[in-house]
Every structure is written in C-alpha cells, then in structure tokens.
Amino acid sequence: MSVARQVVVEADGGSRGNPGPAGYGAVVIDPATGEPLAEAAEYIGVATNNVAEYRGLIAGLSAAKALFPDAGDALRVHVRMDSKLVVEQMSGRWKIKHPDMKPLAARAAAILPPSSVTYEWIPRAQNKHADRLANEAMDAGLDGRTWEASASTAALDTPSARTASALPPVQGPPGDQAAGAARARAALAAARGAAAPEGLFPMPGAQEPEPPAEAAPVTGSAAPPPEPSAAPPPEPSAARVVPAPEQPATPQTGWGSAPDLGAPATLVLLRHGETALTPQKRFSGSGGTDPELSATGRDQAERAAEHFAALGTVQEIVSSPLRRCRETAATVAARLGLDVHVDEGLRETDFGAWEGLTFGEVRERHGDDLTAWLASPDAAPTGGGESFAEVAERVAAARDRIVARYTGRTVLLVTHVTPIKTLVRLALGAPPEALFRMELSAASISAVAYYGDGNASVRLLNDTSHLR
C-alpha cells in the first residue's frame, strides 16, 4: 500500500504584450514547512497570458509527479494560482471554450488522476514566487539566455512558512519527502545542461496536440483527460521540469514581439457603464452631479467583469475618480481579485454650464460658444469648462505616468468618452477633429499598446461584444 504524500504547487505565467514574449514559473512546496522542493520556469516565445498560465500548471504538476514517481494514486497535489480562469476551468466550474486552451487543459488533467488534484485561487500578492520565476524566464529568454534554477532569486523574499498548514500533515515515515526532494533535485541538476525532452512543451509555431473530437463539458475536481481515441500526452519525467533548450524560439516579427522594443504597456480602455444621463445623451463631465451607475450600468459592469475574468489578461486596474468609473472598476476588481488605483488625470472633461444639458439644449442656449467649441480644440465650453486641448494635455500626462509605471503589463483603465477618444487620437497621430469621428458606447472596450521607442498601436476600438 502506497504511503500518502502531499505537496502544494504554485504556478503562474505571463505575456508581455498578450500575445507577446511569454514565460511561466512553478514551484512545488512542502505543505508542512513551506519550503520549496523544486522549481521550474521556461521562456516560451510569443504566447498569450492564458497559454503561459496553463503551461505553468503543466510544469508544476509534472514537477510534483517527478518528486514522487512511485506514489501513484497516493500523491495529493493542491494547486494555488492567481489565474481565476485556469482555477475555475480546471475545477470544472467554467466551461473551456477557447480552442487553444482545450488541449492544454487536457494535458494538465492527464498528468495525475483527477481525484489527486485540488485547485485554489489566490491573490497575485500571494503568488510571488511563481510570478518571479515566470518573469525571470521571460527576462532570460529576451536576453537570449536559458533560465537556470541555480541563478534564480525568486525564493529569497518569500517567507518559508507561507504555505505551512495549507494541507493536513503528511502521513508516512519521517524523511520520505526529503528523500523525494533529493531525488528530484539530483535529476534536475543532471538534466540542466541538456535540452528539454521533445514533445512535452512545444514552442510557438509547433503543432499543438489536437483536442478530443467531442470535448465533453468539464466536471469533477479537474478537467477530463482526452478521449481514449486521442493520443495520450507523453509521460513526464524529472528532466521535463527543467528550463527550455539553450536556444529559445525565435519571436515573431513586428511590434508585438520584437525584443529590441521591449514589452509594451497595454492599456485596455473601458468606458464606464450607463448612468441615468447616458441614454438621454446629456453632457456629463467632471463639473456636474457625479451620477452613479443605473441598473443597466451595473449590469454592464458585471458583464465586463465576467469578460475580463474569462480572458485572464488584466494585471492592474486604474480608474477615473468619478463615481460611475469607480463603481465600474470596483465590480471588475472584485471579480479579478485586484486593487483599484485612482488617477485624477482620467476624469472626464469639465463641460461648465453645459453639464446636464442635451446637445440641442446647448445649441439653443449657447449657440455661438458651441460653434466655437466644435471648430477649435482651444475653445472651452460656456462658463469656464475645459477645452479639448487642456483635456489632451492632462490625459497625455496620465498616460505617461501609467505607461512608465506599468511597462510590460496589461492595465485596465476605467474612464470616460473624451479621455478614451483622446488616447486613441494621440496614438494614431490624428487631428483633434477626429474626436467627433469616433463612436464610443457605454461599457465598450478599446485598447492601445505603448512601446519603449515611443510608438503606439491601437488594437481595439468600441468593442461591445461582451454586452450581447
């Protein structure tokens, strides 16, 4: 009869551009002491966050199995990740819809019996070890190097007892886990100088395994293994948790992945949900009543939160200080387990005396001022409001702060019509009158990526598919 053995796996993955240069990290931890037993990390070339996160899970489960190759069904693995998408899909609570995720989930599920693995979502702050491993791997890959466990500093600032008591004490003779760790470390050390075995982690551009022809809904404690007719994934070995081969995959050309440009800061621009003024087409800026979300607006915020949770790409959230944005941002943040930072530069234009009026009412009461405003970005609304030129200066300063702070990360900005249109206009190098040539619906999503050489790339504008 096999002796029960338990370990904790923490895994993470990231993409600097999404898709962009990507990597993963995973650590196997003794649940009784919190000490790391094995680490794995790899630069995987150009991929998305979700792919990198699944690859981290696969590496972590493979490393856990390598520690105790003879444990069989007696091995218990508790997986902790800050990816809500991976945890919910592998736990069977969310359906796996994306075709790129299905074969990865099947490979992860096939490493150990489904009954042997449990999943827990944790905040990103509690997943620092795996996150640092993933970033070390990406840094190494972009420098043309291979990540080396001997050079890693990921565990240095991680308290050794942070996961102690995460699982019940392991039952069995004293020293069994230490002996298993020693075997795994010896195998890893022997394989460090060699290329990873072919077939376990294909690099971008390689043919991924096909998902089962009839993928059943995910049920139980983990995603189902492939159908019997599908080729089973290769059996992992201790050598397969080491870094990638010496020569990383050649990144794709273009701004999305060129190493010399560095990883961009990607700003995902979410307009707030509806307020009572939105369907009436009334001017609602930063000098008015600061309305809250309506029932429709709250529903839109929930749908946006569900959309971003399914994508699993947002790493930071920054909001305008106005209530409608803070409420929208809070809804998304609660779903993603993130904090909301407020930047005053993201507030809407101050429309002065036009606040709360419709376009027709403004034309009737302040016709000359409206004509001047439409003709020149330097003209301000009646009563001391802000000109478009002033707003552009403020928004550009906020953009520069955010891009500098979050280089290489995907940041959700929850803001308003004018700031979003201004960011898109500036990214395109378009004239101020372009502001009147864009449609921007409530709770719509746009996106702009900013690169180290000063260039920007507009990737999305006014997407409302998540609301349908």
C-alpha positions in Angstrom: 0.0 0.0 0.0 1.4 3.4 -1.0 2.1 6.0 1.7 0.1 9.2 1.2 2.2 12.2 0.2 1.0 15.8 -0.2 2.5 18.8 -1.9 1.5 22.3 -2.8 2.1 23.6 -6.4 2.1 27.3 -7.1 2.2 28.3 -10.8 2.0 31.4 -12.9 2.5 32.6 -16.4 2.8 35.9 -18.1 2.9 37.6 -21.5 4.4 41.0 -22.2 2.0 42.1 -24.8 -0.7 39.4 -24.7 0.3 37.9 -27.1 3.9 38.8 -26.7 7.1 37.4 -25.2 5.9 34.9 -22.6 7.0 32.6 -19.9 5.9 30.6 -16.9 7.1 29.6 -13.4 6.1 26.9 -11.0 7.3 25.8 -7.6 6.5 22.6 -5.6 6.3 23.3 -1.9 6.3 21.1 1.3 3.0 21.9 2.9 4.3 21.2 6.4 7.2 23.6 6.3 6.6 25.9 3.4 10.0 25.0 1.9 10.3 24.8 -1.9 11.1 21.3 -3.1 11.5 22.0 -6.9 11.3 24.9 -9.3 10.5 25.1 -13.0 10.5 28.0 -15.4 10.7 28.5 -19.1 10.6 31.2 -21.8 8.1 30.0 -24.4 8.4 32.7 -27.1 5.3 34.6 -28.2 2.1 33.4 -26.5 -0.9 34.8 -24.5 -1.2 35.0 -20.8 -3.6 32.2 -20.7 -1.4 29.8 -22.6 1.6 30.7 -20.3 -0.5 30.1 -17.2 -1.6 26.7 -18.4 2.0 25.9 -19.3 3.0 26.8 -15.7 0.3 24.5 -14.3 1.5 21.6 -16.5 5.1 22.2 -15.4 4.1 22.3 -11.7 2.1 19.1 -11.9 4.9 17.4 -13.8 7.4 18.5 -11.2 5.2 17.3 -8.4 4.9 13.9 -10.0 8.7 13.7 -10.6 9.3 14.2 -6.9 7.4 11.0 -6.0 7.3 8.9 -9.2 6.3 5.8 -7.2 3.5 7.4 -5.2 0.7 6.7 -7.8 -2.8 7.5 -6.5 -1.4 8.2 -3.1 0.1 11.6 -4.2 -2.1 14.6 -3.4 -1.4 18.0 -5.0 -3.0 21.2 -4.0 -2.6 23.8 -6.8 -2.7 27.5 -5.9 -2.8 30.1 -8.8 -3.9 33.7 -9.2 -5.5 32.9 -12.6 -9.2 32.7 -12.0 -9.7 31.3 -15.5 -7.4 28.3 -15.0 -8.6 27.5 -11.5 -12.3 27.7 -12.4 -11.8 25.7 -15.7 -9.7 23.0 -14.1 -12.1 22.8 -11.2 -15.0 22.2 -13.6 -17.0 25.3 -12.7 -16.3 27.1 -16.0 -16.5 25.6 -19.5 -13.4 25.6 -21.6 -14.4 27.4 -24.8 -11.2 28.6 -26.4 -9.7 26.0 -28.8 -6.1 26.8 -27.6 -7.0 26.1 -24.0 -8.7 22.7 -24.5 -5.5 20.7 -25.4 -3.6 22.4 -22.6 -6.3 21.6 -20.0 -6.4 18.0 -21.2 -2.6 17.7 -20.9 -2.7 19.1 -17.3 -5.6 16.8 -16.3 -3.8 13.7 -17.7 -0.6 14.1 -15.6 -2.2 12.9 -12.3 -5.6 11.3 -11.5 -8.3 14.0 -11.3 -9.1 12.9 -7.7 -5.5 13.6 -6.7 -5.5 17.4 -7.6 -7.4 20.2 -6.0 -7.4 23.9 -7.0 -7.5 27.2 -5.1 -7.5 30.8 -6.4 -5.2 33.1 -4.5 -4.5 36.9 -4.9 -1.5 37.7 -7.0 0.3 39.1 -4.0 0.3 35.5 -2.5 1.8 34.0 -5.7 5.0 36.0 -5.8 7.4 33.0 -6.0 5.9 31.6 -9.2 5.4 35.1 -10.6 9.1 35.9 -10.1 10.1 32.6 -11.7 7.9 33.5 -14.8 9.5 36.9 -15.0 13.0 35.5 -14.6 12.3 33.1 -17.5 11.0 36.0 -19.7 14.0 38.2 -18.9 16.3 35.3 -19.7 14.6 34.5 -23.0 14.5 38.1 -24.2 18.3 38.2 -23.5 18.9 35.1 -25.5 19.6 33.0 -22.4 18.1 30.0 -20.8 16.6 30.3 -17.3 18.8 28.5 -14.7 17.5 27.3 -11.4 20.9 27.8 -9.8 20.8 31.5 -10.6 17.1 32.1 -9.5 16.4 34.6 -6.7 12.6 34.0 -6.8 12.5 32.4 -3.3 14.7 34.9 -1.5 11.9 37.2 -0.3 9.3 34.5 0.2 8.6 33.5 3.8 9.4 29.9 4.2 6.2 29.2 6.2 3.8 31.0 3.9 2.0 27.7 2.9 2.6 25.7 6.0 -0.6 24.0 7.1 -2.2 24.6 3.7 -2.8 20.9 3.7 -3.2 18.3 6.5 0.1 16.9 7.8 1.6 14.2 5.5 1.3 10.7 6.9 4.3 8.4 6.5 7.8 7.7 7.8 10.0 10.7 8.6 12.3 11.8 5.8 10.3 10.4 2.9 9.6 13.9 1.5 13.2 15.0 1.9 14.4 11.9 0.1 12.0 12.5 -2.7 13.1 16.1 -3.0 16.7 15.0 -3.1 16.0 12.6 -6.0 14.2 15.3 -7.9 17.0 17.8 -7.4 19.5 15.3 -8.5 17.6 14.5 -11.6 17.0 18.2 -12.4 20.7 19.0 -11.8 21.8 16.2 -14.2 19.5 17.4 -16.9 20.2 21.2 -16.6 22.7 21.2 -19.4 20.6 19.2 -21.8 17.6 20.2 -23.9 14.2 19.5 -22.6 12.8 16.3 -24.0 10.9 16.8 -27.2 7.2 16.8 -27.2 6.3 18.0 -23.7 6.3 21.7 -24.2 6.2 22.6 -27.9 7.4 26.1 -28.7 5.2 28.6 -30.5 4.9 27.6 -34.1 5.0 23.9 -33.3 1.9 21.8 -33.8 -0.1 21.7 -30.6 -2.0 18.4 -29.8 -5.5 18.3 -31.2 -8.3 18.4 -28.6 -10.6 15.4 -28.4 -13.1 15.3 -31.3 -16.0 15.5 -28.9 -14.9 17.6 -25.9 -17.4 16.9 -23.0 -18.3 19.6 -20.5 -15.8 19.8 -17.7 -17.0 18.2 -14.5 -15.5 17.0 -11.2 -12.4 18.3 -9.4 -10.3 18.7 -12.6 -10.7 18.8 -16.3 -11.3 15.5 -18.0 -8.5 13.6 -19.8 -8.6 13.3 -23.5 -11.0 10.8 -25.1 -9.4 7.3 -25.5 -9.1 7.8 -29.2 -6.8 10.8 -28.7 -3.1 10.2 -28.4 -2.2 10.4 -24.7 0.3 13.1 -23.7 3.8 11.9 -23.1 4.6 10.7 -19.6 6.5 13.5 -17.8 9.8 12.7 -16.2 12.1 14.6 -13.7 14.1 16.0 -16.6 11.0 17.7 -18.1 10.6 20.3 -15.4 13.9 21.9 -16.3 14.1 25.1 -18.4 13.8 25.2 -22.2 16.6 24.4 -24.6 19.5 26.8 -24.9 18.1 28.5 -27.9 14.7 29.9 -27.2 12.1 30.1 -30.0 12.6 33.0 -32.4 10.0 35.6 -31.6 7.6 36.7 -34.3 8.5 39.9 -36.1 6.6 43.1 -35.5 6.0 45.5 -32.6 4.0 42.8 -30.7 7.1 40.8 -30.0 10.3 42.4 -31.1 12.8 42.1 -28.2 14.6 45.3 -29.1 11.5 47.3 -28.5 10.8 45.7 -25.1 7.5 44.5 -23.8 4.7 47.2 -24.3 2.4 48.5 -21.7 -1.1 47.6 -22.9 -3.8 49.9 -21.8 -7.3 48.3 -22.0 -9.8 51.2 -22.1 -13.2 50.5 -20.5 -15.8 53.2 -20.7 -17.9 53.2 -17.5 -21.4 51.7 -17.5 -24.6 53.8 -18.1 -25.9 56.4 -15.7 -29.4 57.9 -15.9 -27.9 60.7 -18.1 -26.3 58.3 -20.7 -29.4 57.3 -22.7 -30.6 60.9 -22.7 -27.4 62.0 -24.4 -26.7 64.7 -21.9 -23.3 66.3 -21.2 -22.0 64.6 -18.1 -18.5 65.6 -17.2 -16.4 66.3 -14.1 -18.2 69.5 -13.2 -21.7 68.1 -12.9 -23.6 66.0 -10.4 -21.2 62.9 -10.5 -24.0 60.4 -11.1 -23.9 56.8 -10.0 -24.5 53.8 -12.3 -28.0 52.9 -13.3 -29.4 49.4 -13.1 -28.4 49.0 -16.7 -24.9 50.3 -16.0 -24.4 47.9 -13.1 -25.4 45.0 -15.3 -22.9 46.2 -18.0 -20.2 46.4 -15.3 -20.9 42.8 -14.3 -20.7 41.7 -17.9 -17.4 43.4 -18.4 -16.1 41.8 -15.2 -17.1 38.4 -16.5 -15.4 39.1 -19.8 -12.1 40.1 -18.2 -12.2 37.2 -15.8 -12.6 34.8 -18.8 -9.7 36.4 -20.6 -7.4 36.4 -17.6 -5.2 39.1 -19.0 -5.7 42.2 -16.8 -3.0 42.7 -14.2 -3.7 46.2 -12.9 -6.7 48.5 -12.7 -6.7 52.3 -12.7 -9.8 54.4 -12.6 -11.1 57.9 -13.0 -12.1 59.4 -9.7 -15.7 59.9 -10.7 -18.3 57.7 -9.1 -19.5 55.9 -12.3 -16.0 54.8 -13.1 -15.1 53.8 -9.6 -18.2 51.7 -9.4 -17.5 50.0 -12.7 -13.8 49.4 -11.7 -14.8 48.0 -8.3 -17.1 45.5 -10.0 -14.3 44.2 -12.2 -11.7 44.3 -9.4 -13.9 42.2 -7.1 -14.1 39.5 -9.8 -10.4 39.6 -10.6 -9.1 40.0 -7.0 -7.2 43.2 -7.8 -7.0 46.6 -6.2 -8.2 49.8 -7.9 -5.8 52.8 -8.2 -7.3 56.2 -9.0 -5.7 58.7 -11.3 -7.1 62.2 -11.4 -5.9 62.7 -15.0 -8.5 60.2 -16.2 -11.5 62.3 -15.2 -14.0 63.4 -17.9 -14.0 66.9 -19.4 -15.5 69.7 -17.3 -18.3 70.9 -19.5 -19.0 74.0 -17.5 -22.5 75.4 -17.9 -23.4 72.6 -20.4 -23.4 69.9 -17.7 -26.7 68.0 -17.7 -27.9 69.6 -20.9 -28.5 67.8 -24.2 -26.7 68.9 -27.4 -29.9 70.6 -28.7 -30.3 72.5 -25.4 -26.8 73.7 -25.6 -27.2 74.9 -29.2 -30.4 76.7 -28.2 -28.9 78.5 -25.2 -25.2 78.8 -26.1 -25.1 78.5 -29.9 -22.0 80.7 -30.5 -20.0 79.0 -27.8 -20.9 75.6 -29.2 -20.0 76.5 -32.7 -16.6 77.8 -31.5 -16.1 74.6 -29.4 -16.8 72.4 -32.4 -14.4 74.4 -34.6 -11.3 74.6 -32.3 -9.7 72.4 -29.7 -8.7 75.5 -27.8 -12.3 76.7 -27.2 -13.8 75.9 -23.8 -17.5 75.2 -23.0 -19.5 78.1 -21.6 -18.9 79.0 -18.0 -15.2 78.0 -17.5 -15.2 74.4 -18.7 -12.2 72.6 -20.2 -11.1 72.8 -23.8 -10.1 69.7 -25.7 -6.5 70.9 -25.8 -6.5 71.1 -22.0 -8.0 67.7 -21.6 -5.5 66.2 -24.1 -2.6 67.7 -22.0 -4.0 66.2 -18.8 -4.7 62.8 -20.3 -1.3 62.6 -22.0 0.4 63.3 -18.7 -1.7 60.5 -17.0 -0.9 58.1 -19.9 2.8 58.8 -19.5 2.7 58.1 -15.7 0.8 54.9 -16.2 2.9 53.6 -19.1 6.1 54.3 -17.1 4.8 52.6 -14.0 3.4 49.5 -15.7 5.8 48.8 -18.5 5.2 45.3 -19.9 1.9 44.9 -18.1 -1.7 44.9 -19.1 -3.6 47.7 -17.4 -7.4 48.3 -17.4 -8.2 52.0 -17.4 -11.8 52.7 -16.4 -12.6 56.1 -17.7 -14.8 58.3 -20.0 -15.6 59.1 -23.6 -13.2 62.1 -24.0 -10.2 60.5 -22.3 -10.5 57.3 -24.3 -11.0 59.1 -27.6 -8.1 61.3 -26.8 -5.8 58.3 -26.1 -6.8 56.7 -29.4 -6.4 60.0 -31.3 -3.0 60.6 -29.9 -1.9 57.0 -30.6 -3.0 57.4 -34.2 -1.5 60.9 -34.6 -4.9 62.1 -35.7 -6.0 65.7 -35.6 -8.4 67.0 -32.8 -11.4 66.8 -35.0 -11.0 63.0 -35.0 -12.7 63.1 -31.6 -16.0 63.7 -33.4 -15.4 60.8 -35.8 -15.5 58.0 -33.2 -18.4 56.1 -31.7 -17.8 55.0 -28.1 -20.7 53.1 -26.4 -21.2 52.7 -22.6 -19.1 49.9 -21.2 -17.3 49.5 -24.5 -13.7 48.3 -24.7 -10.8 49.7 -26.6 -7.0 49.0 -26.3 -3.7 50.7 -27.1 -0.2 49.3 -26.7 2.7 51.6 -25.9 6.3 50.6 -26.8 9.7 51.6 -25.5 10.6 53.5 -28.6 7.6 55.8 -28.2 5.4 54.2 -30.8 1.8 53.1 -30.0 -0.5 50.6 -31.6 -4.3 50.8 -31.5 -5.6 47.3 -31.1 -9.3 47.6 -30.4 -12.0 50.3 -30.5 -15.5 50.3 -29.2 -15.9 46.6 -28.7 -19.3 45.7 -27.2 -19.4 42.0 -27.9 -19.3 41.2 -24.2 -22.6 43.0 -23.7 -24.5 40.9 -26.1 
